[in-house]
Amino acid sequence: MHLLNTKKDMKKINYRLVFNRKKHLNAQGKALLQVEASLEKKKIYFSTHIYLTPEQWDNKKKVIKKHPHARELNYMLLDFIIHLEQKEAVGTSEHLHHSNLQ
């Protein structure tokens, strides 16, 4: 029997949007917007394939602003993070199911 039997024992992955992580703008004056996934002290980054100027990113609210498609892009980003969280939840429930079978 595994020690991890309950959902409360599982660690939660935290997701957040990170703009211009490498502190470098491309030739068009834009930088990549990424999703950071962190668990304990480990981090990985997912590309959103969205490049913005610094003026198009609200770092406090973590949303795109002053962009012709800001509303649609913000919904897409929210959907992207929800999709990651759902994949995490499925993986967690499968892990719990398998550990309870043993």
Sequence and secondary structure as in RCSB ss.txt:
>XXXX:A:sequence
MHLLNTKKDMKKINYRLVFNRKKHLNAQGKALLQVEASLEKKKIYFSTHIYLTPEQWDNKKKVIKKHPHARELNY
MLLDFIIHLEQKEAVGTSEHLHHSNLQ
>XXXX:A:secstr
  S  SGGGS   EEEEEE TT    TTS EEEEEEEEETTEEEEEEEEEEE GGGEETTTTEE SSTTHHHHHH
HHHHHHHHHHHHHHHHHHHHHHHHHH 
